[in-house]
Amino acid sequence: MYDCPEPTVGAHEGFAVGGGATLAFACDVLISGEGSMLQLIEVSIGMPAPVNPAWIDIKFGGAIAAELTLSADRYSGRDLVDRGLAAHVVPDDEVLGEARAYADRLAAHPQRALVAAKRTMRMLNGIDDFGARVKAAQVAWRG
């Protein structure tokens, strides 16, 4: 998903734990359900997961990355929106429809403009070398 040049829209229904949370955060726009829950559990079970901290830090910055990665707390759809980690929270039975409608709105724009906008946002946010960040995180986990 990282290499996808077009914007990605995620529908977050139910539970997203560990790798599922990483997949949710990989989306450019995340629509969460009111009853959904997301949790990065790796640190609480002693499991090295270098992709999660690398990706979270790139997208959301140090304070949010630290909270999500170190606490292993559960976050509701509302929590995610309040922290700027998801774009919208909707009733659970509307998540998929809202995500599709959002994707349709994006798809109505010229593809070239969408691709250029996503590439520009990544460059401005320093997300141009995800692989190097993951490798650095892997080294850190090995200690």
PyMOL commands that set and color helices and strands:
alter all, ss='L'
color gray80, all
select helices_A, chain A and resi 19-26+42-45+51-60+62-71+77-82+92-107+111-124+130-142
alter helices_A, ss='H'
color red, helices_A
select strands_A, chain A and resi 9-12+15-17+29-33+37-39+74-76+88-90
alter strands_A, ss='S'
color yellow, strands_A
deselect
rebuild
show_as cartoon
